[in-house]
């Protein structure tokens, strides 16, 4: 299991566009990816679950990656979040 944190920098928080991009970024990986915010926990493959977190700017997210390709998935998702959210 790999775990890392990310603080949301986007002034609009995790709105529909970056949440949709995250769902697409997670899709190629076999690993289970979970996003935990102070408002709850969501499966990163489910757009509505991510939107329900209502993650705002400055909120810290904890991303947990579990599975066969967790090393690669965690590294690439961390880079994705830093560039897009």
N, C-alpha and C positions, 0 to 999 in steps of 0.2 A: 504494500500500500504506500502510495506517495501522497503527500499533502503539502499545500502551500497556501499562502494568503495573498490577497490582492485588495488594495484600496481603490474604490471607484473614483476616477478622476473626471469622468464625463459630467459636465454641469447638469445634464438632464437625467443622470443616473442610468440604470439599466432599462431603457425604454425598448420598444418593439424591434427597432433595427439591430442594435447590438445583441439583443437576446436571440434574435433569429440567426445572426451571424455565428453566435456561440453554438447554437444547436447544429448548424452546418459544420462548424469546426470539429465538433465532437463525433459526428457521424462516422468518419472513417475508422475509428478506433474500436477495438473489441472490449476495452476496459469500461467498467462502470464509472461514470463521472458524476459526482454529487457536489452541489453548490450549497454552502451553508452561510446564511446571513443572520443578523440579529433578529430578523423577522420570520425565520423558518429555514427549512431545508427543501431543496428541489433536485430532481433528476435533470441533468443538463441536456438530456435528449428531448425534454418536453417543454415547448415554448410557453405554454400557459402556466406551467409550474414555475418557470423562471420569472414570468411577469408578475405572478402572485407574490413573489418576494418583495416587490416594491422597493428594490434597492436604490438608494439615493447616493448622490455625490458624497464622498467622505466615509461611506460605510465600508467596513472590512468584510470581505468574503473569504471563506475558507473553501478551497477546492480539494476534494479527495478523489484520487484516481486509483482504482483497484482492478487488476487483470493482467493478462499476458503481456500487453504492450504498454504497461503503466509508465515505464521510464520515458519512452518516446512521447507518449501522450501528455504526460505532465509537463515536460520541457516545452513542447510545442504549444500547449494551451496557455502556459504561463506567458510565453512570448506573444501569443495572440491577445491575451487580456491587456498586457502592457501597451500594445499598439492600438487597441480599439476601445478600451473601456477604462 
